[in-house]
Amino acid sequence: SSSGAKFPVKWCPPEVFNYSRFSSKSDVWSFGVLMWEVFTEGRMPFEKNTNYEVVTMVTRGHRLHQPKLASKYVYEVMLRCWQEKPEGRPSFEDLLRTIDELVECEETLGR
């Protein structure tokens, strides 16, 4: 908008771009991006892309790459958060359970 309002495009799922639909499932998508930020030690998601490019990429199925610090199991959680259809994403309750299990798993901890 011309008012200069900030909108977190790089943290938004396709349904927000296409239909302006926000829900707990769009929050799950954003949480997946937050996880990505943590495992990249604070890098900006889609740092080399404009907001317009990000909208195009995400709506065409592009997802952020696996961070070096994230195990394949952690990255699988991120990918579940980034399912195209909101109903395909986990609930926060499911995420909590999954993350608790990952923390307990020695393989995830690199041991």
C-alpha positions in Angstrom: 0.0 0.0 0.0 1.1 3.6 -0.5 0.7 4.3 3.2 4.0 2.6 3.9 2.4 -0.1 6.0 4.7 -3.2 6.5 3.3 -6.6 5.6 5.3 -9.8 6.4 5.2 -11.3 2.9 8.1 -13.6 3.4 6.3 -15.3 6.3 2.9 -15.7 4.5 1.3 -18.8 3.0 -0.3 -19.0 -0.5 -3.9 -18.6 0.8 -3.0 -15.2 2.2 -1.7 -14.0 -1.1 -4.6 -15.5 -3.1 -7.6 -15.0 -0.8 -6.5 -12.8 2.2 -7.4 -15.8 4.4 -5.7 -15.8 7.8 -6.1 -18.7 10.3 -4.2 -20.7 12.8 -3.0 -22.7 9.8 -1.5 -19.5 8.3 0.2 -19.0 11.7 1.6 -22.5 11.4 3.2 -21.6 8.1 4.8 -18.5 9.7 6.0 -20.7 12.5 7.7 -22.9 10.0 9.5 -19.8 8.6 10.5 -18.9 12.2 12.0 -22.4 12.6 13.9 -21.9 9.4 15.3 -18.5 10.8 16.4 -20.2 14.0 18.2 -23.0 12.2 19.9 -20.5 9.8 21.0 -18.4 12.8 18.8 -15.5 12.0 19.0 -15.2 8.2 16.3 -13.4 6.4 14.0 -15.8 4.5 14.2 -15.3 0.8 16.8 -12.6 1.4 17.7 -12.1 -2.2 14.2 -11.9 -3.5 11.7 -9.0 -3.7 8.3 -9.4 -2.1 6.8 -9.8 -5.5 9.2 -12.6 -6.3 8.4 -14.3 -3.0 4.7 -14.2 -3.8 5.3 -15.8 -7.2 7.7 -18.4 -5.9 5.6 -19.5 -2.9 2.4 -19.7 -4.9 4.2 -21.9 -7.5 5.4 -24.3 -4.7 8.9 -23.1 -4.0 10.0 -23.6 -0.4 13.0 -22.4 1.7 16.0 -24.8 1.5 17.1 -27.1 4.3 19.3 -25.2 6.7 22.7 -26.8 7.4 22.0 -26.9 11.2 18.6 -28.6 10.7 18.4 -32.4 10.6 16.3 -34.0 8.0 13.7 -34.6 10.7 13.5 -30.9 11.7 13.3 -29.9 8.0 10.4 -32.4 7.5 8.6 -30.5 10.3 9.2 -27.2 8.4 7.9 -28.7 5.2 4.8 -29.9 6.9 4.2 -26.3 8.1 4.6 -25.2 4.4 2.0 -27.5 2.9 0.2 -25.6 0.1 -3.3 -26.4 1.5 -3.9 -25.2 5.1 -5.7 -28.4 6.0 -2.5 -30.3 5.2 -0.5 -28.4 7.9 -0.3 -29.6 11.4 -2.0 -27.9 14.3 0.2 -26.2 17.0 -0.8 -29.1 19.3 0.6 -31.6 16.8 3.7 -29.4 16.3 4.4 -29.3 20.1 4.1 -33.1 20.3 6.4 -33.6 17.3 9.0 -31.1 18.5 9.0 -32.8 22.0 9.7 -36.1 20.3 12.5 -34.6 18.2 14.2 -33.1 21.3 14.2 -36.5 22.9 15.7 -38.2 19.8 19.5 -38.4 20.1 19.8 -38.6 16.3 18.3 -35.2 16.0 20.8 -33.9 18.5 23.6 -35.2 16.4 24.8 -37.9 18.8 
